[in-house]
Amino acid sequence: MSQPKLSDVAALAGVSPTTVSRVLNNRGYLSEKTRSNVFEAMKTLGYRPNAIARSLQGRKSQLIGLVFPSVAHPFYGEMAYRLESHLADAGYKTILCNSGDRPEAEQRYLDMLLANQVDGVITGAHSQLVAQFPLMGAPLVTIDRAETGKAPNVRCDNYDGGYRATSLLLERGAKEPVHITSTASEVNLRLRGYRDALAEHGITGRTLELGFDTPHAHKMEMIASYLDQYPTLDAVFASNDIYAAMVLSCAQRLRLEVPTDLQVIGFDGAPYTRAMLPHLATVMQPIDEIAQRAVARLLHAIAGQEDDLDGADVLPVSVYEGSTLRQKQPDRVSLD
């Protein structure tokens, strides 16, 4: 059976070949209905533009696709910068895609990247790219995503970070902590570390889920309402520094003293966040080391050497003890 062509996609979608090309390259304004019709036609026909021709010719495009929820987030912005730098050192150019945690956007970007004949993809997005991995025709490396077994997943030790952050709050006198996260799923290792640390002290703890795509203003209201609803809460472990900063803002609004009334520790430790909030205690991810490892993983996969790379895909974290934690009390010395 012959491979489907761009003209076949156009005919099935009821549009011109030029429109299909514009959809694949994400150029110009097109309605969501038109985009959906084109992608549905591609899926029905099993159309993957240029991937087969490229492999037969043995050529490389020297292009890598980067897909993240939003580089407006300090962690993803820093990660994209580090990845681009290390890929440039290896002779690659990058195409950066902000998916906004929207599955349909992730799918559009995937098709656009393959249409541009990228040699590989690195993603921190949450769903579609990993799900489509067997159909991609190009190597994929994920960063800080749930383990699927379908692609290398480079990340920090999220469990240890959650455990250490929570243990630190407890050491500084916390009795009723809450973990603020996007989703409280079984694969959330930061949440698991939080719960295990609490269990060792016989504490159940609370969890506030904000959701990935909830508007910022609504997240702020959710946090403020939660702190107001549970006035005995005395500590927050936030799953990222943005949430920690939001907690600090809400605490100020509610006239809660940090760290006297409320201790706060975040997660990520991106340089710009630390510059703006130097007092914030946080679990620091080794961002540059993660980027280097992800690039090494991808380049080995492109060369057909996925399984011969030394080192680990789970990298250790460190903890910065800022002034949003209570001071450690000195051990009492017996005079007897």
C-alpha positions in Angstrom: 0.0 0.0 0.0 1.4 3.4 -1.0 2.0 6.0 1.7 -0.6 8.8 2.0 0.3 12.1 0.5 -0.4 15.7 1.6 -2.9 15.9 -1.2 -4.8 12.9 0.3 -5.0 14.6 3.6 -6.3 17.8 1.9 -9.0 15.8 0.0 -10.2 14.0 3.1 -10.2 17.2 5.2 -12.0 19.1 2.5 -9.3 21.8 2.2 -6.5 22.8 -0.1 -3.0 21.3 0.1 -1.8 24.8 0.9 -4.0 24.9 4.0 -2.7 21.5 5.1 0.8 22.9 4.8 -0.1 25.9 6.8 -1.6 23.7 9.6 1.5 21.5 9.7 3.8 24.5 9.9 1.6 26.5 12.3 1.6 29.5 10.0 -1.1 32.1 9.6 -4.6 32.2 11.1 -6.7 29.1 10.7 -9.9 28.2 12.6 -9.9 25.5 15.2 -12.3 23.6 13.1 -10.0 23.6 10.1 -7.1 22.5 12.2 -9.1 19.7 13.8 -10.3 18.5 10.4 -6.7 18.3 9.1 -5.3 16.5 12.1 -8.2 14.1 12.1 -7.6 13.3 8.4 -3.9 12.8 9.1 -4.8 10.4 11.9 -7.2 8.5 9.7 -4.7 8.1 6.9 -1.7 7.5 9.1 0.0 10.5 7.5 3.5 11.4 8.9 5.0 14.1 6.6 8.5 13.6 5.3 9.6 11.3 8.1 10.0 8.3 5.8 11.6 10.2 3.0 14.1 11.7 5.4 15.0 8.3 6.8 15.5 6.8 3.4 17.8 9.7 2.4 19.8 9.4 5.6 19.7 13.1 6.2 19.5 15.0 9.5 17.7 18.3 9.9 19.8 19.4 12.9 16.5 20.6 14.4 15.2 19.6 17.9 11.7 20.4 19.2 11.2 21.6 22.7 7.7 21.4 24.1 6.9 22.7 27.6 3.7 24.0 29.2 4.9 27.6 29.4 8.3 29.2 29.5 6.6 32.0 31.5 7.1 29.6 34.4 10.6 30.2 35.8 11.5 26.5 35.9 10.4 25.8 32.3 11.9 29.0 31.1 15.3 28.2 32.7 15.1 24.6 31.4 14.4 25.7 27.9 17.3 28.2 28.0 19.7 25.5 29.3 18.5 22.9 26.7 18.9 25.3 23.8 22.4 26.2 25.0 23.6 22.6 25.3 22.0 21.7 22.0 23.6 24.6 20.2 27.0 23.4 21.5 26.2 20.1 19.8 25.3 21.9 16.5 21.5 21.8 16.8 18.9 24.5 16.4 15.7 24.4 18.4 12.0 25.0 17.8 10.3 26.0 21.1 6.6 25.2 21.6 4.5 26.4 24.6 1.6 23.9 24.9 -0.2 25.7 27.7 -1.0 22.2 29.1 -3.6 21.8 26.4 -3.6 18.3 24.8 -4.9 19.6 21.5 -2.1 22.1 21.4 0.5 19.4 22.2 -0.9 17.4 19.3 -0.7 20.3 16.9 2.9 21.0 17.9 3.8 17.4 17.5 2.6 17.3 13.9 4.2 20.6 13.2 7.6 19.4 14.5 7.5 16.2 12.5 6.5 18.2 9.4 9.7 20.3 10.0 11.6 17.0 10.1 13.0 17.5 13.6 15.7 14.9 14.6 14.2 14.6 18.1 11.9 16.1 20.7 12.5 17.0 24.4 9.2 17.6 26.3 8.0 18.6 29.7 4.4 18.6 28.5 1.9 16.5 30.3 0.1 14.1 27.9 0.0 13.8 24.2 3.6 13.6 23.2 4.3 10.7 25.4 1.1 8.9 24.4 2.1 9.4 20.7 5.7 8.2 21.1 5.3 4.9 19.2 4.0 6.9 16.2 6.5 9.8 16.2 9.3 8.5 14.0 11.8 10.6 15.9 13.4 10.0 19.3 11.8 11.5 22.4 13.1 12.4 25.9 10.9 13.6 28.6 11.7 15.9 31.6 10.1 15.5 35.0 7.1 13.6 33.8 5.2 10.5 35.1 7.1 7.3 34.3 5.6 5.6 31.2 8.4 3.3 30.1 8.0 4.6 26.6 10.9 7.2 26.6 13.8 8.2 28.9 12.5 10.4 31.7 15.1 12.8 33.2 14.2 14.4 36.4 15.3 15.3 39.9 14.6 13.0 42.9 11.1 14.3 43.5 10.3 11.9 46.3 13.4 12.8 48.2 12.7 16.5 47.7 9.1 16.1 49.0 10.3 14.1 52.0 13.1 16.5 52.9 11.0 19.6 52.6 8.3 18.1 54.8 10.8 16.8 57.3 12.3 20.2 57.6 9.0 21.8 58.3 8.4 19.3 61.1 11.8 19.8 62.5 11.0 23.5 62.8 7.9 22.9 64.8 5.1 22.4 62.2 2.1 20.5 63.5 -0.5 20.9 60.8 1.1 21.3 57.4 -0.6 21.3 54.0 0.8 20.4 50.6 -0.3 22.6 47.7 0.0 20.9 44.3 -1.5 20.9 40.8 -2.8 17.4 41.0 -2.8 14.8 43.8 -2.3 11.7 41.7 -0.6 8.4 42.6 2.4 9.2 40.4 3.0 12.5 42.2 6.3 11.7 44.0 6.6 15.0 45.8 3.2 14.3 47.3 4.3 10.8 48.2 7.4 12.1 49.9 5.3 14.6 51.9 2.9 11.9 53.1 5.6 9.5 54.1 7.4 12.1 56.1 4.2 12.9 57.9 3.3 9.3 58.5 6.6 8.8 60.4 5.3 11.5 62.8 1.8 10.1 63.0 0.4 13.1 61.1 -2.2 12.8 58.3 -1.7 16.2 56.7 -3.8 18.0 54.1 -3.6 18.5 50.3 -4.9 21.4 48.2 -5.2 20.7 44.5 -5.1 23.8 42.3 -5.2 22.1 38.8 -2.8 22.7 35.9 -4.8 25.1 33.8 -6.7 27.0 36.5 -6.3 30.8 36.0 -3.7 32.5 38.2 -6.2 34.7 39.9 -8.5 31.8 40.8 -5.5 29.9 42.2 -4.8 32.9 44.4 -8.4 32.9 45.7 -8.3 29.1 46.3 -5.2 29.5 48.4 -6.4 32.5 50.4 -9.8 30.8 51.0 -8.1 27.6 52.2 -5.8 29.4 54.6 -8.7 31.3 55.9 -10.9 28.1 56.3 -8.2 26.3 58.2 -6.6 28.9 60.6 -4.7 26.2 62.5 -2.6 25.3 59.5 1.0 26.3 60.4 3.1 25.2 57.4 2.9 24.9 53.6 5.0 22.7 51.3 4.3 24.1 47.8 5.1 21.8 44.8 6.7 24.7 43.0 8.1 28.2 43.9 5.3 29.9 42.0 2.8 28.4 44.4 5.0 29.2 47.4 5.1 32.9 46.2 1.3 32.9 46.0 1.1 31.6 49.5 3.4 34.4 50.7 1.1 36.9 49.0 -2.0 35.4 50.5 -0.4 35.3 53.9 0.3 39.0 53.8 -3.3 39.6 52.7 -4.6 37.6 55.7 -2.1 39.2 58.1 -0.3 36.0 58.8 3.3 36.4 59.9 5.8 34.2 58.0 7.4 32.1 59.5 5.9 32.7 63.0 2.3 31.9 62.0 3.0 30.1 58.8 6.2 28.4 57.5 6.6 28.1 53.7 8.9 26.0 51.5 8.7 25.7 47.8 10.3 23.5 45.0 12.5 24.3 42.0 15.0 27.0 42.9 15.2 28.6 39.5 17.8 31.4 39.5 15.3 34.3 38.7 12.9 33.1 41.4 15.7 33.0 43.9 16.8 36.5 42.8 13.3 37.9 43.3 12.6 35.9 46.5 15.9 35.3 48.2 14.3 34.6 51.5 12.1 31.7 50.2 13.1 28.3 51.5 13.0 25.8 48.6 14.1 22.4 47.3 16.5 23.2 44.5 16.4 21.1 41.3 19.8 20.7 39.5 18.4 22.3 36.4 21.5 22.5 34.3 22.5 18.9 35.1 19.0 17.8 34.1 19.3 19.7 30.8 22.7 18.2 30.1 21.5 14.7 30.8 18.4 15.1 28.6 20.4 16.4 25.7 22.9 13.5 26.1 20.0 11.0 26.2 18.5 12.5 23.0 21.8 12.6 21.0 22.5 9.0 21.9 19.0 8.0 20.8 19.4 10.0 17.5 22.7 8.0 17.0 20.8 4.8 17.7 22.6 4.3 21.0 19.8 4.6 23.6 21.0 2.0 26.0 24.8 2.7 26.3 24.8 6.0 28.2 26.4 6.0 31.7 24.9 7.8 34.6 21.4 8.1 36.1 18.2 9.8 34.9 17.2 10.7 38.5 19.4 13.5 39.9 19.7 14.6 43.5 18.2 17.7 45.0 19.5 20.2 47.5 17.6 22.3 50.0 17.9 26.1 50.6 16.8 27.0 54.1 15.5 30.5 53.7 13.9 32.8 56.3 10.4 31.5 55.5 11.3 28.6 57.9 11.5 29.1 61.6 15.0 29.1 63.0 16.4 25.9 64.3 16.3 25.7 68.1 19.7 24.9 69.7 19.9 21.6 71.5 19.5 21.9 75.2 22.6 21.1 77.2 22.1 19.4 80.5 23.9 20.9 83.5 23.6 17.8 85.6 
